[in-house]
Amino acid sequence: MENKQINKLQIILGVVLLIPPVMSVFFFLQQLFIRYYPEIGIQNYYHLQTVWTGAVDYNYDKGGGGGYTSALPLYFGLMAIAGALLIMNGNKK
């Protein structure tokens, strides 16, 4: 009896861990198509490019400067892997 409860808890926790990565993929795909089809935009003011990347302006007009990227996609990937493993382990009998 206790093992079934642990399995259900693993599945629930796995689904909770999978929700943010799936939503981020949805928003990323939306950003790809919103330039050509602006009417499908659910969140028109939310731009993933400005959240996930940035620029450092060190005399940018003379070729200087740099860029950076957020670690958020890496964290979402790790969350998706952990969620999938929890669901797989929860379904084992």
trRosetta pair geometry for C-beta under 8 A, 3 or more apart (Angstrom, degrees):
i j d omega theta_ij theta_ji phi_ij phi_ji
1 4 6.1 -55 -158 30 33 110
1 5 7.0 29 149 -16 64 105
2 5 5.7 -54 -154 34 39 112
2 6 6.5 39 150 -19 68 103
3 6 5.7 -52 -150 35 34 112
3 7 6.4 37 151 -20 65 104
4 7 5.5 -51 -148 35 34 114
4 8 6.4 35 153 -19 65 103
5 8 5.7 -51 -148 36 33 111
5 9 6.3 34 152 -19 64 106
6 9 5.6 -55 -148 37 32 113
6 10 6.4 36 152 -22 65 104
7 10 5.6 -51 -149 33 32 113
7 11 6.5 31 154 -18 64 104
7 89 7.9 -144 -125 125 75 68
7 90 4.5 127 -167 -158 68 71
7 91 7.5 133 -169 -61 113 21
7 92 7.8 -141 -121 57 119 63
8 11 5.7 -54 -149 36 33 110
8 12 6.3 31 154 -17 66 106
8 90 7.1 131 -66 -164 14 120
9 12 5.8 -54 -145 38 31 110
9 13 6.2 28 157 -15 65 109
9 90 7.8 -157 67 -115 47 123
10 13 5.9 -58 -143 42 28 108
10 14 6.1 33 155 -23 64 109
10 86 4.7 -157 -178 -176 85 88
10 87 7.3 173 135 -83 88 29
10 89 5.8 -91 169 90 152 97
10 90 3.5 -172 91 -77 112 110
11 14 5.6 -54 -147 35 29 115
11 15 6.5 29 156 -18 64 103
11 86 7.1 178 -85 135 26 91
11 87 5.6 70 -125 -120 66 68
11 90 3.9 -169 -53 129 80 158
11 91 7.1 92 -87 -54 113 74
12 15 5.9 -54 -151 34 31 109
12 16 6.5 31 151 -18 64 106
13 16 5.5 -52 -147 36 34 114
13 17 6.4 32 154 -17 65 106
13 83 7.7 -148 126 -119 63 72
13 86 5.5 -94 90 171 97 157
14 17 5.7 -57 -148 38 31 109
14 18 6.3 27 154 -19 65 109
14 82 7.7 -152 -119 126 70 64
14 83 4.3 117 -165 -165 63 64
14 84 6.9 130 -163 -61 114 13
14 85 7.5 -156 -115 67 116 46
14 86 3.4 -166 -75 87 103 109
14 87 3.8 -177 134 -48 158 79
14 90 6.4 -133 -3 3 137 136
15 18 5.6 -59 -146 38 33 111
15 19 6.8 49 155 -41 64 94
15 83 6.9 131 -59 -163 13 115
15 87 7.0 92 -52 -81 68 116
16 19 6.1 -37 -154 6 32 116
16 83 7.4 -157 67 -114 49 115
17 20 7.7 -57 -172 29 36 97
17 21 7.9 18 148 2 63 110
17 79 4.9 -156 -176 -177 89 85
17 80 7.3 178 137 -86 92 25
17 82 5.4 -92 170 92 157 99
17 83 3.3 -166 89 -74 106 104
17 86 6.8 99 30 25 138 139
18 21 6.1 -67 -157 46 47 105
18 22 5.8 41 155 -21 80 113
18 79 7.4 175 -83 137 32 91
18 80 6.0 74 -119 -124 70 65
18 83 3.9 -179 -51 139 82 156
18 84 7.0 97 -86 -55 116 67
18 87 7.6 6 -33 -30 137 133
19 22 6.1 -64 -146 39 27 108
19 23 6.3 24 160 -17 65 110
20 23 5.7 -58 -143 39 32 111
20 24 6.2 33 159 -22 67 105
20 76 6.2 -127 120 -122 99 93
20 79 6.2 -4 67 113 112 159
21 24 5.6 -54 -145 35 33 111
21 25 6.5 35 156 -19 66 101
21 76 4.2 137 -101 179 85 94
21 77 7.0 119 -121 -76 132 30
21 79 5.5 180 -38 84 114 107
21 80 4.0 -63 53 -63 174 107
21 83 7.6 -156 22 23 127 140
22 25 5.8 -51 -151 34 33 111
22 26 6.6 36 149 -20 63 105
22 80 7.8 128 -44 -105 69 109
23 26 5.5 -53 -151 35 35 115
23 27 6.4 30 154 -14 68 105
24 27 5.8 -54 -145 41 33 107
24 28 6.1 38 153 -23 65 106
24 72 7.8 -171 -130 146 149 107
24 73 7.5 179 149 -107 145 67
24 76 5.2 -56 38 -133 157 159
25 28 5.5 -52 -144 35 31 114
25 29 6.4 29 157 -15 64 105
26 29 6.0 -58 -150 38 28 107
26 30 6.4 31 151 -21 63 107
27 30 5.3 -50 -146 35 35 117
27 31 6.5 39 154 -22 65 101
27 43 7.1 -14 -129 44 107 127
27 46 7.0 -58 -158 116 126 126
27 48 6.1 134 130 -60 106 124
28 31 5.8 -53 -153 32 31 111
28 32 6.9 35 148 -23 62 101
28 48 5.8 -17 -99 5 67 176
29 32 5.5 -47 -153 27 38 115
29 33 6.8 14 158 -1 67 107
30 33 6.4 -73 -152 47 31 95
30 34 5.9 42 156 -45 70 108
30 40 7.0 -145 -143 121 88 103
30 41 6.8 113 172 -120 110 58
30 42 6.5 -58 -146 21 155 97
30 43 7.6 78 119 41 150 85
31 34 5.7 -41 -132 14 31 118
31 47 6.8 108 -126 -143 123 56
31 48 5.1 -98 -42 20 163 113
31 49 7.1 165 179 -24 144 89
32 35 7.7 -64 169 14 29 102
33 36 5.9 -68 -163 49 58 99
33 37 5.4 -13 158 39 95 107
33 40 6.4 -14 114 67 117 139
34 37 6.7 -80 -122 72 28 64
34 38 5.8 59 -178 -110 72 53
34 40 6.7 -130 -101 72 68 88
34 41 4.7 67 -131 -82 116 104
34 44 7.3 165 -164 -120 137 65
35 38 7.6 9 -138 -67 11 81
37 40 4.9 31 122 5 112 113
38 41 5.7 -25 -170 -10 55 121
38 44 7.3 48 -169 -120 91 112
41 44 4.3 77 133 -83 138 77
43 46 3.9 1 135 20 123 121
46 51 7.9 -2 -174 -26 77 134
47 50 4.6 60 91 12 110 106
47 51 6.9 163 93 -9 59 89
48 51 5.5 -65 -147 44 40 108
48 52 5.4 12 166 -1 79 117
49 52 6.5 -64 -127 48 22 92
49 53 5.7 -34 -171 38 63 110
50 53 7.4 -63 -104 61 16 71
50 54 7.6 61 -161 -87 50 74
51 70 6.9 -31 139 -11 66 153
51 72 7.5 -19 137 25 100 161
52 69 6.2 5 157 -158 78 80
52 70 4.7 -107 -143 30 53 115
52 72 6.0 -109 -111 52 88 122
52 73 6.7 52 -143 -31 130 104
53 67 6.4 -2 -175 -178 100 114
53 68 7.1 163 -155 86 57 48
53 69 5.2 -25 -102 -106 74 71
53 70 7.2 -106 -61 -4 35 84
54 67 6.6 163 87 -156 46 70
54 68 5.4 -11 60 58 93 90
54 69 7.9 173 21 -87 71 30
54 70 8.0 82 -7 -46 101 85
55 60 7.4 47 157 -104 126 137
55 65 6.1 10 180 175 99 122
55 66 7.3 164 -157 89 60 37
55 67 5.1 -35 -104 -101 62 80
55 68 7.9 178 -87 18 21 72
56 65 5.9 171 87 -158 63 70
56 66 4.8 -1 51 60 111 83
56 67 6.9 -164 12 -83 78 26
56 68 6.8 60 -26 -13 106 104
57 60 4.6 -56 -142 -31 82 119
57 65 5.3 -18 -123 -110 37 113
58 64 4.3 -93 100 143 85 120
58 65 5.1 176 40 -81 70 47
58 66 6.9 24 15 -1 115 86
59 62 4.8 -20 149 38 107 110
59 63 8.0 -4 115 53 92 49
59 64 4.1 51 73 41 88 137
59 65 7.1 -144 67 -43 47 81
60 63 7.9 140 -172 8 35 6
60 64 6.1 -98 -83 74 31 72
60 65 4.1 37 -100 -46 81 141
69 73 8.0 -31 159 20 116 116
70 73 7.2 112 89 -1 87 79
71 74 4.9 -51 -172 42 73 120
71 75 6.0 76 131 -24 86 100
72 75 5.6 -56 -145 37 34 110
72 76 6.3 35 157 -19 67 104
73 76 5.6 -52 -145 37 34 112
73 77 6.4 38 154 -22 65 104
74 77 5.7 -53 -151 34 31 113
74 78 6.6 28 153 -15 64 105
75 78 5.7 -53 -147 38 34 110
75 79 6.3 37 152 -21 65 104
76 79 5.5 -52 -147 36 33 114
76 80 6.4 35 153 -21 65 103
77 80 5.7 -53 -148 34 32 111
77 81 6.5 31 154 -17 65 103
78 81 5.7 -51 -146 36 34 111
78 82 6.3 32 155 -16 66 107
79 82 5.8 -57 -146 40 30 109
79 83 6.1 30 156 -19 65 109
80 83 5.7 -55 -144 39 29 111
80 84 6.2 28 158 -18 64 107
81 84 5.9 -57 -147 37 28 108
81 85 6.3 26 156 -17 64 108
82 85 5.9 -57 -147 38 30 110
82 86 6.4 31 155 -19 64 107
83 86 5.8 -55 -148 36 31 111
83 87 6.4 27 156 -16 65 105
84 87 5.8 -55 -148 37 32 109
84 88 6.3 32 154 -18 65 107
85 88 5.7 -54 -145 38 32 111
85 89 6.2 26 158 -13 66 109
86 89 5.9 -59 -144 42 28 106
86 90 6.0 30 156 -22 64 112
87 90 5.6 -57 -143 38 30 113
87 91 6.4 25 159 -19 64 108
88 91 6.1 -61 -150 34 28 107
88 92 7.2 39 151 -34 61 97
89 92 5.8 -40 -156 10 38 116
